[in-house]
Amino acid sequence: MRVSKLFTKTRRVVSSEETAKNAQLLIRAGFINKEMAGVYAYLPLGLKVIENLKTIIREEMRSVHAQEILMSTLQPKDPWEATGRWDDAVVDIWFKSKLQDKTEVGFGWSHEEPILKMSKQFIESYKDLPVYVYQFQNKLRNELRAKSGLMRGREFLMKDLYSMTTDAQAHQKYYDSVIEAYKRIFERVGIGQDTYFTFASGGAFTEFSHEFQTLCDVGEDEIYLSEEKKIAVNKEVYSDKTLASLGLNAGELKLVKSVEVGNIFNFGTAKSEQMDIAYTDESGAKRFVFLGSYGIGVSRLMGIIAEKFSDDKGLVWPEAIAPARIYLISLGESEAVLSRANQLYKDLTSQRVEVLYDERNVHAGEKFADADLMGVPYRLVISEKSLLQNKVELKSRSSNQVELLTSEELLKSF
């Protein structure tokens, strides 16, 4: 990627209406565009981050034997009526509309009912189970408030996984494996040490659930945290009974702000009973399917990382999800500088290193400012000064450590 060819440009300021730090930085750096409150478009650099997040999540979904599908956002009301969740008094975040023939439809805010309805044609006996499927899809939720940038949207990208198993034991075994997969995901994207397994309310899903909450000063949630046991309790379900069930005592907990980055729900057989989704067991008896649901807000994850990994100069992306690993800058218009920069760009990309090459004819300060704002992990500078030493300058965005390397040393390090 060449900066001169990018669809976007960086901005020094954004509208005062955008108060969330994550959205301000991502808009200024040219990663997203605000369409309206709670709704954002993902531009080339932002989409690279999203795709890198999806790659990590996909790898961990494969590790728990899940298959990827893609369901429709437009939803008929009948499966939702069967479980009572079409009612606005039960689920108050529906976006609904009507087709030309007056048929009522909804825009998917979750997909438990649709996946069960779909699976009915594929599940007949115990031999057809277990089933594990997931998708990446835009969800639409008519949120009352949408003032936290990507951390609370009316349209957002989610990874939702659904497990269908024969019984409680099989379900629990899979449920536990997903917990571990989620821990690996959050570790790989850089927030593992600040993310806690949390006991919580199920809201419109179930009576209780488990969440993954990431510490953040601007988070909308509050959790009681045990750092020693790496477990937390959402404030909404905090009670002596809850603490006793988890083996916690109030004295070891502290109240902190956080953002929910993942959640998992055990629906048991409730929904399959309501929708008559059943299988025959080995004895020929009718049994209802056990359902589990597991979500990660992918765009929210991007927002919380932008919120936490940033400084007064801009974004500071973890390497695993950055839109590029190197921001290559050529300083000056001499043939020697341009030749070395072009050659390194070619050599690095041939090694499959993602490089954002800033070859624009602008002041050095503008290039440096944009490199910092975009948050690419390494800034590589080719200048007359470095060439006199037959070296290139490599600077880490996170540590600010600077190294002078030969081209050969640079290529070996990547």
C-alpha positions in Angstrom: 0.0 0.0 0.0 1.2 3.4 -0.9 0.0 6.4 1.2 -0.3 8.5 -2.0 -2.8 6.0 -3.3 -4.9 5.6 -0.2 -8.6 6.3 -0.6 -8.5 8.3 2.7 -6.5 11.1 4.2 -5.7 11.8 7.8 -7.4 14.6 9.7 -6.2 16.8 12.5 -9.6 17.4 14.0 -13.0 15.7 13.9 -16.5 17.0 14.7 -17.1 18.0 18.3 -20.2 15.7 18.3 -17.9 12.7 18.3 -16.9 12.5 21.9 -15.5 8.9 22.1 -11.7 8.7 22.0 -11.6 5.5 20.0 -13.9 7.0 17.2 -12.0 10.3 17.2 -8.7 8.6 16.6 -10.0 6.1 14.1 -11.7 8.9 12.1 -8.7 11.1 12.2 -6.4 8.3 11.0 -8.7 7.4 8.2 -9.8 4.0 9.5 -13.6 4.6 9.7 -16.2 7.1 8.6 -19.2 8.1 10.8 -22.5 7.6 8.9 -24.7 8.5 11.9 -24.7 8.0 15.6 -23.8 4.4 16.3 -23.1 3.6 12.7 -19.7 3.6 11.0 -18.2 2.6 7.7 -14.9 0.8 7.6 -12.3 2.3 5.2 -9.3 0.4 3.7 -7.0 0.6 6.8 -9.9 -0.1 9.2 -11.0 -3.0 7.2 -7.5 -4.5 7.4 -7.7 -4.3 11.2 -11.1 -6.0 11.1 -9.9 -8.8 8.8 -6.8 -9.4 11.0 -9.2 -9.7 14.0 -11.3 -12.1 12.0 -8.3 -14.2 11.0 -7.4 -14.7 14.7 -10.9 -15.5 15.6 -11.3 -17.9 12.7 -8.2 -19.8 13.8 -9.6 -20.2 17.3 -13.0 -21.2 16.0 -11.4 -24.0 14.0 -9.6 -25.1 17.1 -13.1 -25.9 18.7 -14.3 -27.6 15.5 -16.7 -24.8 14.4 -17.8 -24.4 10.8 -18.3 -20.9 9.3 -21.7 -20.0 7.7 -23.4 -16.7 6.9 -27.0 -16.2 7.8 -29.4 -13.5 6.7 -29.9 -10.2 8.4 -33.5 -10.0 7.3 -35.6 -12.3 9.6 -39.1 -13.6 9.5 -41.0 -13.2 12.7 -42.3 -16.8 13.2 -39.3 -18.4 15.0 -39.0 -15.4 17.2 -42.7 -15.5 18.1 -42.3 -19.2 19.1 -39.9 -18.2 21.9 -41.5 -14.9 22.8 -38.6 -12.7 21.7 -40.5 -11.0 18.9 -42.4 -9.0 21.6 -40.9 -5.5 22.0 -41.6 -5.7 25.7 -39.2 -8.6 25.9 -36.6 -7.4 23.4 -36.7 -3.6 23.1 -33.9 -3.2 20.5 -35.6 -4.6 17.4 -35.5 -2.8 14.1 -38.6 -4.0 12.3 -40.2 -3.3 8.9 -42.7 -4.7 6.4 -42.4 -6.2 3.0 -44.5 -4.9 0.1 -47.1 -7.6 0.9 -47.3 -6.3 4.5 -45.4 -9.3 5.9 -43.6 -8.3 9.1 -39.8 -8.8 9.2 -37.0 -7.9 11.6 -33.4 -7.1 11.2 -31.2 -9.6 13.1 -29.9 -8.5 16.5 -29.0 -12.1 17.3 -29.5 -15.5 15.6 -30.4 -18.2 18.2 -33.9 -18.8 16.8 -32.9 -18.7 13.1 -30.1 -21.3 13.6 -32.4 -23.6 15.4 -35.1 -23.3 12.7 -32.4 -24.0 10.0 -31.0 -26.9 11.9 -34.4 -28.7 12.1 -33.9 -30.0 8.5 -30.5 -31.4 9.3 -30.9 -32.9 12.8 -32.9 -36.1 13.2 -31.0 -38.5 15.4 -28.2 -38.4 18.0 -25.8 -39.3 15.1 -26.4 -35.8 13.6 -25.0 -34.1 16.8 -23.0 -32.2 17.9 -23.2 -29.2 15.5 -21.0 -26.1 15.9 -21.4 -23.2 13.5 -20.4 -19.6 13.6 -20.6 -16.5 11.4 -19.3 -12.9 11.1 -22.3 -10.7 10.4 -23.6 -7.2 10.9 -26.1 -7.0 13.8 -28.7 -4.2 14.0 -29.8 -3.1 17.4 -32.0 0.0 18.1 -29.9 1.1 21.1 -31.2 4.1 23.1 -27.7 5.5 23.5 -24.8 5.3 21.0 -22.2 7.7 22.3 -19.1 5.4 22.8 -17.9 5.1 19.3 -17.3 1.5 18.2 -17.9 0.3 21.7 -21.7 0.6 21.5 -23.2 0.7 18.0 -26.6 0.4 16.3 -24.9 -1.5 13.5 -21.9 -3.6 14.4 -19.9 -6.6 13.3 -20.3 -9.7 15.5 -18.9 -13.2 15.6 -21.6 -15.4 16.8 -21.1 -19.1 17.4 -23.9 -21.7 18.1 -23.5 -25.1 19.6 -26.1 -27.8 19.4 -25.4 -30.9 21.5 -27.3 -33.9 22.9 -27.2 -33.2 26.6 -26.0 -31.1 29.5 -22.7 -32.9 29.8 -21.8 -32.6 26.1 -22.8 -29.0 26.2 -20.7 -28.2 29.3 -17.6 -29.8 27.7 -18.0 -27.6 24.6 -18.9 -24.5 26.6 -15.6 -24.9 28.6 -13.6 -25.3 25.4 -15.0 -22.1 24.0 -14.1 -20.2 27.2 -10.5 -21.3 26.7 -10.6 -20.3 23.0 -11.9 -16.9 23.9 -9.1 -16.4 26.4 -6.6 -17.2 23.6 -8.3 -14.7 21.3 -8.1 -11.9 23.8 -4.5 -12.8 24.6 -3.5 -12.8 20.9 -5.1 -9.4 20.2 -3.3 -7.8 23.1 -5.9 -7.4 25.8 -5.6 -10.8 27.6 -4.1 -9.4 30.8 -6.9 -6.8 31.2 -9.8 -9.1 30.3 -11.7 -11.0 32.9 -14.2 -13.9 32.9 -17.3 -12.4 34.5 -20.5 -13.7 36.0 -23.4 -11.7 34.7 -27.1 -11.3 33.9 -28.4 -12.9 30.7 -30.6 -10.0 29.7 -32.8 -10.8 26.8 -30.9 -14.1 26.3 -31.0 -16.2 29.6 -31.3 -15.6 33.3 -27.5 -15.7 33.8 -24.5 -15.6 31.4 -20.8 -15.3 31.4 -19.0 -12.3 29.9 -15.5 -11.3 29.1 -15.0 -7.8 30.4 -11.9 -5.6 29.6 -10.8 -3.0 32.0 -11.3 0.5 30.6 -11.8 3.9 32.3 -14.6 4.9 29.9 -16.4 1.6 30.0 -20.1 1.5 30.5 -20.1 -1.6 32.7 -18.9 -1.9 36.3 -17.5 -5.2 37.7 -16.3 -6.4 41.0 -12.9 -7.8 40.3 -10.7 -10.4 41.9 -7.3 -9.9 40.3 -5.8 -12.9 42.2 -8.5 -15.4 40.9 -8.9 -13.5 37.5 -12.6 -13.6 37.8 -15.2 -10.9 38.2 -18.9 -10.3 38.9 -21.0 -7.8 37.0 -22.4 -5.1 39.3 -25.9 -6.0 38.1 -25.8 -9.5 39.7 -23.6 -8.7 42.6 -25.0 -10.3 45.9 -23.8 -12.3 48.8 -25.4 -15.4 47.2 -23.5 -14.8 44.0 -20.2 -14.4 45.8 -20.8 -17.5 47.8 -21.5 -19.6 44.7 -18.2 -18.4 43.2 -16.1 -18.8 46.3 -15.4 -15.1 46.5 -15.6 -12.7 49.4 -16.3 -9.0 49.2 -12.9 -8.0 50.8 -10.9 -9.3 47.9 -12.9 -7.5 45.2 -12.6 -4.0 43.8 -15.1 -2.1 41.7 -13.8 -1.1 38.3 -15.1 0.1 34.9 -15.0 -2.2 32.0 -16.2 -3.0 28.4 -17.9 -6.3 27.5 -15.9 -7.8 24.6 -17.5 -11.3 24.6 -20.3 -13.2 26.1 -21.5 -16.8 26.3 -25.0 -18.2 27.1 -26.3 -21.6 28.1 -29.9 -21.9 26.7 -30.2 -25.5 27.6 -33.3 -27.0 25.9 -35.6 -24.1 26.5 -35.6 -22.8 23.0 -35.6 -26.2 21.3 -38.7 -27.2 23.4 -40.5 -23.9 22.3 -39.6 -24.5 18.7 -39.8 -28.4 18.7 -36.2 -28.9 17.7 -35.6 -32.5 18.7 -33.6 -35.7 17.9 -34.1 -39.4 18.6 -31.6 -40.9 21.0 -30.0 -44.4 20.9 -33.2 -45.9 22.3 -35.5 -44.1 19.9 -36.8 -41.7 22.4 -37.4 -38.0 21.6 -34.9 -35.6 23.1 -34.6 -31.8 22.8 -31.4 -30.2 21.5 -29.1 -28.3 24.0 -28.2 -24.8 22.6 -25.3 -22.6 23.5 -24.6 -19.2 22.1 -21.2 -17.4 22.1 -20.5 -13.9 20.9 -17.6 -11.5 20.3 -18.2 -8.0 19.1 -15.5 -7.7 16.4 -16.0 -4.0 15.7 -16.3 -3.3 19.5 -13.0 -5.2 19.9 -11.4 -2.8 17.4 -12.8 0.1 19.4 -11.6 -1.0 22.8 -8.1 -1.7 21.4 -8.0 1.8 19.9 -9.2 3.2 23.2 -6.6 1.4 25.3 -3.6 1.3 22.8 -3.2 5.0 22.0 -1.3 8.0 23.2 -1.3 11.8 22.6 0.1 11.2 19.1 -2.4 8.6 17.9 -3.1 4.9 17.7 -0.6 2.2 18.8 -1.7 -1.1 17.2 -0.6 -4.5 18.5 1.4 -6.2 15.7 -1.1 -9.0 15.4 -3.9 -6.8 14.2 -2.2 -3.7 12.7 -3.1 -2.7 9.2 0.6 -3.0 8.3 3.8 -3.9 10.2 6.0 -1.2 8.8 5.3 2.5 7.9 8.1 3.2 5.3 9.1 6.8 4.9 11.4 8.2 2.2 12.8 11.6 3.2 13.9 13.9 0.3 13.7 13.5 -3.4 17.2 12.3 -4.2 17.6 9.4 -6.5 19.6 7.4 -3.9 16.9 7.8 -1.2 14.1 6.9 -3.6 16.0 3.9 -5.0 16.7 2.5 -1.6 13.2 3.0 -0.4 11.7 1.4 -3.5 14.0 -1.6 -3.2 13.2 -2.1 0.5 9.5 -1.8 -0.2 9.9 -4.5 -2.9 12.0 -6.7 -0.7 9.8 -6.5 2.3 6.6 -7.1 0.4 8.2 -10.1 -1.3 8.7 -11.5 2.2 5.0 -11.0 2.8 5.6 -8.1 5.2 2.7 -5.7 5.1 4.2 -2.2 4.4 2.5 1.2 4.2 4.8 3.2 2.0 4.8 7.0 2.4 6.4 8.3 -0.7 4.5 11.6 -0.8 6.3 14.8 -1.6 5.4 16.5 1.7 7.3 17.7 4.7 9.0 15.2 7.0 6.9 16.4 9.9 3.7 15.5 8.1 4.9 12.0 7.4 6.0 11.5 10.9 2.7 12.8 12.3 0.7 10.5 10.1 2.9 7.5 11.0 2.2 8.1 14.7 -1.5 8.8 14.1 -2.0 5.6 12.2 -0.2 3.6 14.8 1.7 1.1 12.6 4.1 -0.9 14.8 7.4 0.2 13.1 8.4 3.3 11.3 11.2 2.8 8.8 13.0 6.0 7.6 15.3 6.2 4.5 17.1 9.5 4.4 20.3 11.1 3.1 21.7 11.0 6.6 21.1 7.3 7.1 22.4 6.4 3.7 25.7 8.1 4.5 26.1 5.3 7.1 24.7 2.7 4.8 21.9 2.2 7.3 18.2 2.7 7.7 16.3 3.9 10.8 13.8 1.7 12.4 11.6 3.0 15.3 9.1 1.1 17.4 5.8 2.9 17.8 5.1 1.3 21.2 8.6 1.6 22.9 10.0 4.5 20.8 13.2 2.5 20.6 15.3 3.5 17.6 17.8 1.2 15.7 20.1 1.8 12.8 20.3 -1.3 10.7 21.7 -2.3 7.4 19.2 -3.4 4.8 20.3 -7.0 5.3 19.8 -6.8 9.0 16.4 -5.2 8.5 15.2 -7.9 6.2 16.4 -10.7 8.5 14.5 -9.1 11.4 11.2 -9.3 9.5 
